[in-house]
């Protein structure tokens, strides 16, 4: 349910590091709490996102929730599949990444949680 290869942020986003880039999405817990995802407002390519700040919104049948960036960087790609199929987040939260960024400060990765610490946060 929570892949060990990912880093986790306290605001229920995950990070998958791929060299000097990273994919960012929301965790299984987040999508479960949201319910059926109806719309994802994503940043634009070339936007700069900052750790701890809003970079988009996920709207569900229950609520609209801000997406909080786990790390900083320049958005180099968004997951266009989510424009037509936002419910993909519910179906496969760890495949349904939201943004791909060029990592600005690799030291920020050290602030993220491993899978055990993230699970402890949920308890």
C-alpha positions as CSV (number, residue, x, y, z in Angstrom):
1,X,0.0,0.0,0.0
2,X,3.0,2.3,0.6
3,X,6.0,1.6,-1.6
4,X,9.3,1.5,0.2
5,X,11.1,3.1,-2.7
6,X,9.3,6.4,-2.3
7,X,9.9,9.3,0.0
8,X,6.8,10.7,1.8
9,X,5.8,14.2,3.0
10,X,3.7,14.9,6.0
11,X,1.1,16.6,3.8
12,X,0.4,13.2,2.2
13,X,2.3,13.5,-1.0
14,X,5.0,11.2,-2.3
15,X,8.3,11.7,-4.2
16,X,9.9,9.3,-6.6
17,X,13.5,10.4,-7.3
18,X,14.8,9.7,-10.9
19,X,18.3,11.1,-11.1
20,X,18.0,14.9,-10.9
21,X,14.2,14.8,-11.4
22,X,11.3,13.7,-9.3
23,X,7.7,12.6,-9.7
24,X,5.2,13.9,-7.2
25,X,1.8,12.4,-6.4
26,X,-0.6,11.9,-3.5
27,X,-0.5,8.9,-1.2
28,X,-3.0,6.1,-0.9
29,X,-4.1,7.6,2.4
30,X,-4.8,11.0,0.8
31,X,-6.9,9.6,-2.1
32,X,-8.8,7.4,0.3
33,X,-9.7,10.3,2.5
34,X,-10.7,12.5,-0.5
35,X,-13.0,9.9,-2.0
36,X,-13.7,9.9,-5.7
37,X,-11.3,12.4,-7.4
38,X,-13.2,14.5,-9.9
39,X,-10.6,17.1,-10.9
40,X,-6.9,17.9,-10.5
41,X,-5.6,21.4,-10.9
42,X,-2.0,21.0,-11.8
43,X,0.8,23.6,-12.0
44,X,2.0,24.7,-15.5
45,X,5.1,23.4,-17.1
46,X,8.0,25.9,-16.3
47,X,6.3,26.9,-13.0
48,X,8.6,26.8,-9.9
49,X,7.2,25.1,-6.9
50,X,8.5,25.6,-3.4
51,X,8.6,23.0,-0.6
52,X,5.7,23.5,1.9
53,X,3.7,25.7,-0.5
54,X,0.6,24.9,-2.6
55,X,1.2,23.7,-6.1
56,X,-2.3,22.6,-7.1
57,X,-5.7,21.4,-5.9
58,X,-7.4,18.0,-6.0
59,X,-11.2,18.2,-6.0
60,X,-13.2,15.2,-5.0
61,X,-16.8,14.3,-4.3
62,X,-16.2,15.3,-0.7
63,X,-13.8,18.3,-0.7
64,X,-11.3,20.4,-2.5
65,X,-7.8,19.9,-1.0
66,X,-4.6,21.9,-1.7
67,X,-1.6,20.0,-2.9
68,X,1.5,20.9,-0.8
69,X,4.9,20.6,-2.5
70,X,7.2,18.1,-0.7
71,X,10.3,19.6,-2.4
72,X,11.2,22.6,-4.5
73,X,11.9,22.6,-8.2
74,X,10.9,23.5,-11.7
75,X,7.9,21.7,-13.2
76,X,9.1,20.0,-16.4
77,X,6.1,17.9,-17.1
78,X,2.5,17.3,-15.8
79,X,0.5,14.1,-16.0
80,X,-1.9,15.0,-18.8
81,X,-3.7,11.7,-18.3
82,X,-5.2,13.2,-15.1
83,X,-6.9,16.0,-17.2
84,X,-9.2,13.4,-18.8
85,X,-9.1,10.7,-16.1
86,X,-8.7,12.3,-12.6
87,X,-10.1,9.1,-11.1
88,X,-6.8,7.4,-12.0
89,X,-5.5,8.8,-8.7
90,X,-8.0,6.6,-6.9
91,X,-7.2,3.5,-9.0
92,X,-3.4,3.7,-8.9
93,X,-2.1,6.5,-6.6
94,X,1.5,5.6,-7.1
95,X,1.3,5.5,-10.9
96,X,-0.8,8.6,-11.1
97,X,1.9,11.1,-10.5
98,X,0.8,14.8,-10.8
99,X,4.0,16.7,-11.7
100,X,7.6,15.9,-12.7
101,X,10.1,18.4,-11.5
102,X,13.8,19.2,-11.8
103,X,15.0,19.0,-8.2
104,X,16.2,22.4,-7.0
105,X,17.8,21.3,-3.7
106,X,18.7,17.6,-3.1
107,X,19.1,18.4,0.6
108,X,15.3,18.8,0.9
109,X,15.0,15.1,0.2
110,X,16.6,14.4,3.6
111,X,13.6,16.2,5.2
112,X,11.1,13.6,3.8
113,X,9.8,10.5,5.5
114,X,10.7,6.9,4.8
115,X,7.8,4.5,4.6
116,X,8.0,3.4,8.2
117,X,7.9,7.0,9.5
118,X,5.0,7.9,7.2
119,X,3.0,4.9,8.4
120,X,3.8,6.0,12.0
121,X,2.4,9.5,11.1
122,X,-0.9,7.9,10.0
123,X,-1.3,6.0,13.3
